[in-house]
Structure formats: C-alpha cells, structure tokens
Amino acid sequence: MIATIDWAAVGLACLLLLCVLALVALVVRRRLIARGEPLAMVAVQRGEGWKLAMTRFSTDSVQLYAVIGAGVRPRSVWRRGDLDLGAPHPLTRNKPIAILDPVQVECAVNGERFLIAIAPGDYTALRSWSESAPPGLNANVA
C-alpha cells in the first residue's frame, strides 16, 4: 500500500512552525535589546500618526527601538541633558495601540520637536531619569 501525503496538514504544520519561530524571535530580540535594563513602551509622533517603539534606559541615554523588526540597534538615542520633556497632557483621541491610558508629552532633542505618548508611570520614570545626575558625576545636591 502506498501512503499519500496530506499536503493541507503539511502546510498547516509549516504555518504553525513559522508562527512559533516568529514569536520566539520577537522574545529573543526583546531580551537582546533589554540587556538587563528597564524597557518602556512609547509611541512617537513626528508628523502624521503614532509609531510604536521600545525605550531602554541606561545611565547616560535613552535608546529608542522599533517594536517590529529584526535589528537590535537603536533608531534614536536621547542623551541625558539633551532631552527636554514638556508637561504631560491626557490623550483623548487617536490613541496609540498597546499603551494603557497614555499621556502626551511634547519633547525636544537638539532642536527637533516631536510628541511621545507614554504610560503615566513610565513618564514619571523618564522625567526622573532626565532630571537626575548620572552615576559618577559627584553632583552635590544640598
């Protein structure tokens, strides 16, 4: 007896395997980007529409990474002292996906102005980071 191949089952299995590999790749990429540092989800608006991104806080900069993609290099780097954060305002319409109750903040880096949408707790962390002295600066706060 000759066995026949059920091509629909093989195609479905390949599709399932491809989805699992894509999810594993996203998790591995996220871990490579984090490298033990805190990550926050933000949306950046330069012109039309919001673009989701992940931010990684380090001692002297905040790196901005695309959410979807294969690269592990930052799209933008915001240095401590160069990032000027405005006051947060509630975002009521045209909310970006994946951020719960975002606030809108006007930002400027080296003269470039843009908006970010960020969760209130993450905004507090970003504001605190931008206003604090980096480790090792020996700043006297009295």
VEXMAR-898325 format. One line per field, with one value per atom (N, C-alpha, C, O): residue number from 0; x, y, z; atom name; residue in three letters. Coordinates in steps of 0.02 Angstrom, whole numbers, m for minus. Example, Ala and Ser with C-alpha at 12.3 -4.5 7.8 and 13.67 -1.06 7.14 Angstrom:
2
k <- (0, 0, 0, 0, 1, 1, 1, 1)
east <- (660, 615, 660, 712, 642, 684, 645, 670)
north <- (m284, m225, m165, m166, m112, m53, 2, 57)
up <- (390, 390, 390, 423, 354, 357, 394, 402)
a <- (N, CA, C, O, N, CA, C, O)
r <- (ala, ala, ala, ala, ser, ser, ser, ser)
This chain:
142
k <- (0, 0, 0, 0, 1, 1, 1, 1, 2, 2, 2, 2, 3, 3, 3, 3, 4, 4, 4, 4, 5, 5, 5, 5, 6, 6, 6, 6, 7, 7, 7, 7, 8, 8, 8, 8, 9, 9, 9, 9, 10, 10, 10, 10, 11, 11, 11, 11, 12, 12, 12, 12, 13, 13, 13, 13, 14, 14, 14, 14, 15, 15, 15, 15, 16, 16, 16, 16, 17, 17, 17, 17, 18, 18, 18, 18, 19, 19, 19, 19, 20, 20, 20, 20, 21, 21, 21, 21, 22, 22, 22, 22, 23, 23, 23, 23, 24, 24, 24, 24, 25, 25, 25, 25, 26, 26, 26, 26, 27, 27, 27, 27, 28, 28, 28, 28, 29, 29, 29, 29, 30, 30, 30, 30, 31, 31, 31, 31, 32, 32, 32, 32, 33, 33, 33, 33, 34, 34, 34, 34, 35, 35, 35, 35, 36, 36, 36, 36, 37, 37, 37, 37, 38, 38, 38, 38, 39, 39, 39, 39, 40, 40, 40, 40, 41, 41, 41, 41, 42, 42, 42, 42, 43, 43, 43, 43, 44, 44, 44, 44, 45, 45, 45, 45, 46, 46, 46, 46, 47, 47, 47, 47, 48, 48, 48, 48, 49, 49, 49, 49, 50, 50, 50, 50, 51, 51, 51, 51, 52, 52, 52, 52, 53, 53, 53, 53, 54, 54, 54, 54, 55, 55, 55, 55, 56, 56, 56, 56, 57, 57, 57, 57, 58, 58, 58, 58, 59, 59, 59, 59, 60, 60, 60, 60, 61, 61, 61, 61, 62, 62, 62, 62, 63, 63, 63, 63, 64, 64, 64, 64, 65, 65, 65, 65, 66, 66, 66, 66, 67, 67, 67, 67, 68, 68, 68, 68, 69, 69, 69, 69, 70, 70, 70, 70, 71, 71, 71, 71, 72, 72, 72, 72, 73, 73, 73, 73, 74, 74, 74, 74, 75, 75, 75, 75, 76, 76, 76, 76, 77, 77, 77, 77, 78, 78, 78, 78, 79, 79, 79, 79, 80, 80, 80, 80, 81, 81, 81, 81, 82, 82, 82, 82, 83, 83, 83, 83, 84, 84, 84, 84, 85, 85, 85, 85, 86, 86, 86, 86, 87, 87, 87, 87, 88, 88, 88, 88, 89, 89, 89, 89, 90, 90, 90, 90, 91, 91, 91, 91, 92, 92, 92, 92, 93, 93, 93, 93, 94, 94, 94, 94, 95, 95, 95, 95, 96, 96, 96, 96, 97, 97, 97, 97, 98, 98, 98, 98, 99, 99, 99, 99, 100, 100, 100, 100, 101, 101, 101, 101, 102, 102, 102, 102, 103, 103, 103, 103, 104, 104, 104, 104, 105, 105, 105, 105, 106, 106, 106, 106, 107, 107, 107, 107, 108, 108, 108, 108, 109, 109, 109, 109, 110, 110, 110, 110, 111, 111, 111, 111, 112, 112, 112, 112, 113, 113, 113, 113, 114, 114, 114, 114, 115, 115, 115, 115, 116, 116, 116, 116, 117, 117, 117, 117, 118, 118, 118, 118, 119, 119, 119, 119, 120, 120, 120, 120, 121, 121, 121, 121, 122, 122, 122, 122, 123, 123, 123, 123, 124, 124, 124, 124, 125, 125, 125, 125, 126, 126, 126, 126, 127, 127, 127, 127, 128, 128, 128, 128, 129, 129, 129, 129, 130, 130, 130, 130, 131, 131, 131, 131, 132, 132, 132, 132, 133, 133, 133, 133, 134, 134, 134, 134, 135, 135, 135, 135, 136, 136, 136, 136, 137, 137, 137, 137, 138, 138, 138, 138, 139, 139, 139, 139, 140, 140, 140, 140, 141, 141, 141, 141)
east <- (41, 0, 44, 92, 27, 64, 32, m29, 74, 48, 44, 89, m8, m15, m1, m11, 23, 40, m19, m44, m40, m93, m60, m37, m59, m25, m57, m22, m120, m152, m125, m114, m116, m88, m16, 6, 23, 93, 97, 138, 55, 53, 33, 63, m16, m38, 17, 28, 52, 107, 164, 194, 179, 231, 211, 252, 148, 123, 127, 147, 108, 112, 184, 199, 229, 300, 328, 367, 308, 329, 305, 343, 243, 217, 255, 270, 269, 306, 376, 400, 410, 477, 476, 522, 425, 420, 411, 441, 369, 360, 425, 442, 459, 523, 573, 610, 575, 621, 605, 651, 541, 522, 544, 569, 535, 555, 631, 656, 667, 741, 766, 812, 736, 756, 744, 786, 687, 671, 721, 742, 740, 789, 858, 894, 877, 940, 941, 991, 884, 879, 882, 916, 848, 844, 912, 931, 948, 1013, 1012, 1060, 958, 953, 932, 925, 921, 899, 822, 793, 791, 718, 697, 730, 641, 612, 544, 509, 525, 459, 432, 469, 367, 334, 313, 283, 330, 310, 285, 296, 252, 234, 260, 252, 292, 322, 283, 266, 270, 234, 278, 288, 302, 338, 298, 310, 252, 208, 144, 109, 126, 64, 72, 121, 24, 20, 72, 125, 55, 99, 138, 111, 201, 242, 264, 297, 245, 263, 338, 370, 364, 435, 446, 404, 504, 525, 583, 625, 584, 640, 678, 648, 743, 786, 823, 858, 817, 851, 920, 927, 971, 1038, 1063, 1025, 1124, 1148, 1152, 1139, 1171, 1180, 1134, 1137, 1093, 1049, 987, 983, 939, 880, 883, 887, 882, 883, 813, 775, 796, 730, 736, 775, 697, 699, 631, 580, 629, 566, 538, 576, 472, 441, 446, 464, 431, 435, 497, 509, 535, 595, 645, 635, 698, 748, 809, 847, 820, 880, 879, 826, 938, 945, 984, 1009, 987, 1019, 964, 911, 977, 925, 914, 960, 851, 834, 856, 880, 848, 867, 899, 885, 941, 971, 961, 981, 930, 918, 966, 960, 1014, 1063, 1034, 991, 1056, 1036, 1059, 1117, 1016, 1032, 1010, 996, 1009, 985, 910, 879, 880, 808, 771, 781, 727, 686, 614, 583, 588, 520, 471, 486, 414, 361, 317, 331, 264, 216, 170, 154, 149, 104, 32, 8, m1, m71, m109, m82, m171, m210, m219, m229, m216, m225, m295, m306, m341, m410, m429, m470, m400, m417, m354, m299, m363, m307, m253, m193, m275, m229, m190, m218, m125, m87, m106, m126, m98, m113, m58, m1, m74, m26, m2, 41, m28, m10, m74, m119, m78, m138, m139, m90, m194, m204, m144, m116, m124, m63, m72, m128, m17, m15, 29, 74, 13, 50, 100, 83, 162, 215, 252, 273, 259, 299, 372, 390, 414, 485, 527, 503, 588, 636, 704, 725, 738, 806, 846, 833, 895, 938, 898, 916, 846, 806, 750, 706, 750, 696, 639, 649, 578, 520, 476, 466, 449, 405, 363, 375, 313, 269, 283, 299, 275, 275, 212, 186, 187, 133, 163, 196, 151, 184, 138, 98, 142, 103, 125, 184, 78, 96, 154, 197, 156, 211, 278, 330, 277, 339, 361, 420, 312, 329, 365, 415, 340, 372, 444, 489, 455, 523, 567, 625, 540, 579, 595, 652, 548, 558, 611, 656, 606, 654, 724, 773, 729, 793, 823, 882, 782, 809, 831, 874, 801, 817, 871, 896, 889, 939, 1009, 1018, 1058, 1127, 1148, 1127, 1187, 1209, 1257, 1290, 1260, 1305, 1378, 1401, 1413, 1483, 1497, 1555, 1446, 1457, 1479, 1504, 1469, 1485, 1450, 1480, 1386, 1347, 1326, 1301, 1337, 1315, 1246, 1234, 1200, 1131, 1117, 1106, 1118, 1108, 1054, 1039)
north <- (m58, 0, 63, 67, 110, 172, 225, 237, 257, 309, 375, 392, 411, 476, 530, 522, 586, 642, 691, 711, 708, 758, 827, 851, 858, 922, 978, 1025, 974, 1025, 1022, 1074, 962, 954, 977, 1007, 961, 983, 1059, 1089, 1090, 1163, 1195, 1245, 1167, 1193, 1186, 1232, 1130, 1120, 1169, 1196, 1182, 1231, 1301, 1339, 1318, 1384, 1392, 1445, 1340, 1341, 1348, 1386, 1311, 1315, 1385, 1411, 1415, 1483, 1534, 1579, 1527, 1572, 1564, 1614, 1503, 1491, 1520, 1551, 1511, 1538, 1615, 1645, 1646, 1719, 1744, 1794, 1711, 1731, 1722, 1765, 1668, 1656, 1710, 1736, 1728, 1780, 1847, 1884, 1864, 1927, 1928, 1979, 1872, 1868, 1873, 1909, 1838, 1840, 1910, 1934, 1943, 2011, 2059, 2101, 2052, 2096, 2087, 2135, 2024, 2011, 2039, 2064, 2033, 2061, 2137, 2167, 2168, 2241, 2263, 2312, 2229, 2249, 2244, 2291, 2190, 2180, 2196, 2224, 2179, 2189, 2259, 2273, 2304, 2372, 2376, 2335, 2425, 2431, 2454, 2496, 2426, 2446, 2477, 2459, 2525, 2555, 2561, 2574, 2552, 2559, 2632, 2661, 2661, 2729, 2730, 2682, 2784, 2796, 2865, 2912, 2871, 2934, 2961, 2923, 3026, 3058, 3114, 3165, 3104, 3155, 3166, 3132, 3212, 3222, 3184, 3194, 3140, 3102, 3035, 3000, 3018, 2951, 2936, 2967, 2887, 2864, 2803, 2760, 2797, 2739, 2710, 2743, 2647, 2614, 2601, 2585, 2607, 2595, 2572, 2581, 2541, 2523, 2569, 2584, 2592, 2632, 2593, 2559, 2598, 2567, 2623, 2663, 2625, 2674, 2648, 2592, 2687, 2670, 2729, 2776, 2727, 2779, 2847, 2897, 2850, 2916, 2930, 2984, 2882, 2893, 2849, 2801, 2867, 2826, 2806, 2849, 2741, 2717, 2698, 2669, 2716, 2704, 2649, 2656, 2595, 2537, 2527, 2537, 2506, 2489, 2426, 2381, 2422, 2364, 2304, 2249, 2315, 2261, 2271, 2326, 2219, 2222, 2169, 2136, 2163, 2113, 2143, 2107, 2208, 2240, 2249, 2255, 2251, 2263, 2328, 2339, 2371, 2436, 2489, 2483, 2539, 2590, 2635, 2650, 2656, 2704, 2774, 2813, 2790, 2855, 2847, 2798, 2894, 2895, 2965, 3014, 2968, 3031, 3035, 2996, 3080, 3089, 3127, 3171, 3110, 3145, 3218, 3230, 3264, 3335, 3363, 3423, 3321, 3344, 3337, 3372, 3293, 3280, 3330, 3334, 3369, 3418, 3392, 3388, 3375, 3348, 3403, 3442, 3406, 3452, 3420, 3366, 3455, 3430, 3378, 3384, 3328, 3278, 3305, 3341, 3286, 3304, 3240, 3196, 3234, 3174, 3167, 3217, 3107, 3092, 3062, 3006, 3098, 3075, 3044, 2999, 3067, 3039, 3018, 3041, 2974, 2949, 2917, 2932, 2874, 2842, 2787, 2749, 2782, 2726, 2660, 2659, 2607, 2540, 2520, 2543, 2478, 2444, 2487, 2465, 2547, 2588, 2604, 2636, 2583, 2594, 2666, 2689, 2700, 2768, 2813, 2841, 2822, 2861, 2935, 2962, 2968, 3041, 3064, 3029, 3123, 3152, 3202, 3244, 3197, 3241, 3270, 3234, 3336, 3368, 3364, 3380, 3342, 3333, 3371, 3387, 3386, 3416, 3385, 3378, 3367, 3341, 3377, 3370, 3415, 3452, 3493, 3494, 3526, 3570, 3535, 3569, 3469, 3432, 3423, 3397, 3443, 3437, 3380, 3370, 3342, 3286, 3271, 3297, 3228, 3208, 3135, 3094, 3119, 3048, 3035, 3079, 2975, 2950, 2895, 2850, 2900, 2856, 2845, 2889, 2788, 2774, 2821, 2839, 2842, 2890, 2868, 2908, 2805, 2780, 2783, 2799, 2766, 2769, 2841, 2855, 2887, 2958, 2981, 3018, 2960, 2979, 2954, 2990, 2893, 2864, 2903, 2917, 2920, 2957, 3027, 3050, 3060, 3127, 3124, 3166, 3075, 3068, 3055, 3084, 3012, 2997, 3060, 3073, 3099, 3157, 3213, 3253, 3216, 3270, 3250, 3293, 3187, 3166, 3169, 3172, 3169, 3169, 3097, 3050, 3087, 3019, 2992, 3032, 2927, 2898, 2919, 2923, 2934, 2951, 3024, 3043, 3067, 3137, 3176, 3232, 3148, 3182, 3248, 3298, 3249, 3311, 3320, 3273, 3379, 3394, 3422, 3474, 3387, 3409, 3427, 3383, 3490, 3511, 3564, 3588)
up <- (0, 0, 0, 37, m41, m47, m3, m6, 39, 83, 44, 6, 56, 23, 74, 134, 49, 92, 93, 40, 152, 159, 159, 210, 100, 91, 132, 152, 145, 186, 258, 289, 284, 352, 354, 403, 302, 300, 296, 331, 256, 250, 316, 336, 350, 415, 467, 507, 466, 514, 501, 548, 437, 420, 442, 466, 432, 452, 528, 553, 564, 637, 661, 707, 629, 646, 633, 672, 578, 561, 612, 631, 635, 687, 753, 785, 772, 834, 829, 876, 772, 763, 764, 790, 736, 737, 808, 827, 848, 918, 958, 999, 948, 982, 963, 1005, 899, 876, 908, 926, 916, 948, 1022, 1046, 1057, 1127, 1134, 1177, 1092, 1094, 1078, 1111, 1028, 1009, 1067, 1082, 1100, 1157, 1213, 1244, 1227, 1279, 1261, 1304, 1197, 1175, 1181, 1199, 1165, 1170, 1243, 1259, 1287, 1358, 1392, 1428, 1382, 1414, 1489, 1515, 1522, 1594, 1614, 1674, 1568, 1583, 1576, 1541, 1609, 1603, 1534, 1503, 1510, 1446, 1459, 1507, 1416, 1420, 1349, 1302, 1342, 1277, 1268, 1313, 1211, 1195, 1123, 1085, 1105, 1035, 1018, 1057, 961, 940, 880, 835, 882, 826, 799, 832, 738, 701, 637, 587, 639, 581, 592, 642, 545, 548, 582, 571, 624, 653, 706, 709, 748, 801, 777, 742, 797, 784, 850, 890, 862, 925, 928, 878, 988, 998, 1070, 1113, 1081, 1148, 1167, 1125, 1228, 1251, 1305, 1347, 1303, 1354, 1390, 1358, 1455, 1496, 1514, 1540, 1501, 1525, 1567, 1578, 1589, 1634, 1601, 1634, 1537, 1506, 1447, 1418, 1428, 1370, 1373, 1411, 1331, 1319, 1246, 1202, 1233, 1164, 1143, 1181, 1081, 1053, 1000, 953, 1008, 963, 932, 965, 869, 837, 870, 889, 876, 906, 859, 880, 796, 746, 704, 678, 696, 655, 678, 728, 639, 654, 688, 720, 681, 707, 782, 813, 811, 883, 895, 950, 845, 852, 861, 831, 903, 915, 854, 816, 846, 794, 813, 771, 877, 903, 971, 1007, 989, 1056, 1084, 1053, 1142, 1177, 1235, 1283, 1232, 1286, 1345, 1336, 1404, 1465, 1458, 1442, 1469, 1462, 1395, 1390, 1342, 1276, 1270, 1230, 1309, 1305, 1348, 1408, 1316, 1350, 1350, 1297, 1408, 1414, 1435, 1480, 1402, 1421, 1474, 1499, 1490, 1539, 1506, 1447, 1544, 1515, 1510, 1553, 1455, 1444, 1428, 1394, 1451, 1435, 1359, 1324, 1336, 1265, 1258, 1281, 1226, 1223, 1157, 1155, 1103, 1037, 1000, 1015, 953, 913, 957, 949, 1003, 1050, 1015, 975, 1030, 1002, 1036, 1094, 999, 1025, 1074, 1068, 1121, 1167, 1225, 1262, 1234, 1292, 1329, 1302, 1392, 1432, 1459, 1489, 1449, 1473, 1461, 1508, 1398, 1384, 1397, 1393, 1412, 1415, 1357, 1335, 1333, 1276, 1304, 1346, 1281, 1305, 1245, 1200, 1244, 1192, 1212, 1269, 1165, 1179, 1128, 1074, 1147, 1101, 1115, 1172, 1061, 1065, 1012, 953, 1034, 988, 937, 878, 959, 916, 879, 853, 876, 843, 892, 947, 873, 916, 891, 831, 939, 923, 984, 1038, 975, 1030, 1046, 1003, 1110, 1130, 1169, 1204, 1164, 1205, 1248, 1223, 1313, 1360, 1420, 1438, 1451, 1512, 1567, 1571, 1611, 1663, 1708, 1725, 1727, 1768, 1732, 1762, 1668, 1628, 1617, 1613, 1612, 1606, 1669, 1665, 1727, 1790, 1792, 1813, 1770, 1768, 1719, 1735, 1661, 1611, 1636, 1628, 1667, 1695, 1750, 1752, 1794, 1848, 1820, 1844, 1770, 1739, 1708, 1716, 1672, 1637, 1684, 1667, 1743, 1791, 1841, 1877, 1844, 1893, 1863, 1802, 1907, 1885, 1869, 1904, 1817, 1801, 1855, 1889, 1862, 1912, 1900, 1843, 1955, 1949, 1936, 1928, 1933, 1918, 1980, 1973, 2039, 2102, 2108, 2128, 2091, 2097, 2170, 2201, 2197, 2265, 2263, 2233, 2294, 2298, 2370, 2412, 2384, 2454, 2458, 2513)
a <- (N, CA, C, O, N, CA, C, O, N, CA, C, O, N, CA, C, O, N, CA, C, O, N, CA, C, O, N, CA, C, O, N, CA, C, O, N, CA, C, O, N, CA, C, O, N, CA, C, O, N, CA, C, O, N, CA, C, O, N, CA, C, O, N, CA, C, O, N, CA, C, O, N, CA, C, O, N, CA, C, O, N, CA, C, O, N, CA, C, O, N, CA, C, O, N, CA, C, O, N, CA, C, O, N, CA, C, O, N, CA, C, O, N, CA, C, O, N, CA, C, O, N, CA, C, O, N, CA, C, O, N, CA, C, O, N, CA, C, O, N, CA, C, O, N, CA, C, O, N, CA, C, O, N, CA, C, O, N, CA, C, O, N, CA, C, O, N, CA, C, O, N, CA, C, O, N, CA, C, O, N, CA, C, O, N, CA, C, O, N, CA, C, O, N, CA, C, O, N, CA, C, O, N, CA, C, O, N, CA, C, O, N, CA, C, O, N, CA, C, O, N, CA, C, O, N, CA, C, O, N, CA, C, O, N, CA, C, O, N, CA, C, O, N, CA, C, O, N, CA, C, O, N, CA, C, O, N, CA, C, O, N, CA, C, O, N, CA, C, O, N, CA, C, O, N, CA, C, O, N, CA, C, O, N, CA, C, O, N, CA, C, O, N, CA, C, O, N, CA, C, O, N, CA, C, O, N, CA, C, O, N, CA, C, O, N, CA, C, O, N, CA, C, O, N, CA, C, O, N, CA, C, O, N, CA, C, O, N, CA, C, O, N, CA, C, O, N, CA, C, O, N, CA, C, O, N, CA, C, O, N, CA, C, O, N, CA, C, O, N, CA, C, O, N, CA, C, O, N, CA, C, O, N, CA, C, O, N, CA, C, O, N, CA, C, O, N, CA, C, O, N, CA, C, O, N, CA, C, O, N, CA, C, O, N, CA, C, O, N, CA, C, O, N, CA, C, O, N, CA, C, O, N, CA, C, O, N, CA, C, O, N, CA, C, O, N, CA, C, O, N, CA, C, O, N, CA, C, O, N, CA, C, O, N, CA, C, O, N, CA, C, O, N, CA, C, O, N, CA, C, O, N, CA, C, O, N, CA, C, O, N, CA, C, O, N, CA, C, O, N, CA, C, O, N, CA, C, O, N, CA, C, O, N, CA, C, O, N, CA, C, O, N, CA, C, O, N, CA, C, O, N, CA, C, O, N, CA, C, O, N, CA, C, O, N, CA, C, O, N, CA, C, O, N, CA, C, O, N, CA, C, O, N, CA, C, O, N, CA, C, O, N, CA, C, O, N, CA, C, O, N, CA, C, O, N, CA, C, O, N, CA, C, O, N, CA, C, O, N, CA, C, O, N, CA, C, O, N, CA, C, O, N, CA, C, O, N, CA, C, O, N, CA, C, O, N, CA, C, O, N, CA, C, O, N, CA, C, O)
r <- (met, met, met, met, ile, ile, ile, ile, ala, ala, ala, ala, thr, thr, thr, thr, ile, ile, ile, ile, asp, asp, asp, asp, trp, trp, trp, trp, ala, ala, ala, ala, ala, ala, ala, ala, val, val, val, val, gly, gly, gly, gly, leu, leu, leu, leu, ala, ala, ala, ala, cys, cys, cys, cys, leu, leu, leu, leu, leu, leu, leu, leu, leu, leu, leu, leu, leu, leu, leu, leu, cys, cys, cys, cys, val, val, val, val, leu, leu, leu, leu, ala, ala, ala, ala, leu, leu, leu, leu, val, val, val, val, ala, ala, ala, ala, leu, leu, leu, leu, val, val, val, val, val, val, val, val, arg, arg, arg, arg, arg, arg, arg, arg, arg, arg, arg, arg, leu, leu, leu, leu, ile, ile, ile, ile, ala, ala, ala, ala, arg, arg, arg, arg, gly, gly, gly, gly, glu, glu, glu, glu, pro, pro, pro, pro, leu, leu, leu, leu, ala, ala, ala, ala, met, met, met, met, val, val, val, val, ala, ala, ala, ala, val, val, val, val, gln, gln, gln, gln, arg, arg, arg, arg, gly, gly, gly, gly, glu, glu, glu, glu, gly, gly, gly, gly, trp, trp, trp, trp, lys, lys, lys, lys, leu, leu, leu, leu, ala, ala, ala, ala, met, met, met, met, thr, thr, thr, thr, arg, arg, arg, arg, phe, phe, phe, phe, ser, ser, ser, ser, thr, thr, thr, thr, asp, asp, asp, asp, ser, ser, ser, ser, val, val, val, val, gln, gln, gln, gln, leu, leu, leu, leu, tyr, tyr, tyr, tyr, ala, ala, ala, ala, val, val, val, val, ile, ile, ile, ile, gly, gly, gly, gly, ala, ala, ala, ala, gly, gly, gly, gly, val, val, val, val, arg, arg, arg, arg, pro, pro, pro, pro, arg, arg, arg, arg, ser, ser, ser, ser, val, val, val, val, trp, trp, trp, trp, arg, arg, arg, arg, arg, arg, arg, arg, gly, gly, gly, gly, asp, asp, asp, asp, leu, leu, leu, leu, asp, asp, asp, asp, leu, leu, leu, leu, gly, gly, gly, gly, ala, ala, ala, ala, pro, pro, pro, pro, his, his, his, his, pro, pro, pro, pro, leu, leu, leu, leu, thr, thr, thr, thr, arg, arg, arg, arg, asn, asn, asn, asn, lys, lys, lys, lys, pro, pro, pro, pro, ile, ile, ile, ile, ala, ala, ala, ala, ile, ile, ile, ile, leu, leu, leu, leu, asp, asp, asp, asp, pro, pro, pro, pro, val, val, val, val, gln, gln, gln, gln, val, val, val, val, glu, glu, glu, glu, cys, cys, cys, cys, ala, ala, ala, ala, val, val, val, val, asn, asn, asn, asn, gly, gly, gly, gly, glu, glu, glu, glu, arg, arg, arg, arg, phe, phe, phe, phe, leu, leu, leu, leu, ile, ile, ile, ile, ala, ala, ala, ala, ile, ile, ile, ile, ala, ala, ala, ala, pro, pro, pro, pro, gly, gly, gly, gly, asp, asp, asp, asp, tyr, tyr, tyr, tyr, thr, thr, thr, thr, ala, ala, ala, ala, leu, leu, leu, leu, arg, arg, arg, arg, ser, ser, ser, ser, trp, trp, trp, trp, ser, ser, ser, ser, glu, glu, glu, glu, ser, ser, ser, ser, ala, ala, ala, ala, pro, pro, pro, pro, pro, pro, pro, pro, gly, gly, gly, gly, leu, leu, leu, leu, asn, asn, asn, asn, ala, ala, ala, ala, asn, asn, asn, asn, val, val, val, val, ala, ala, ala, ala)
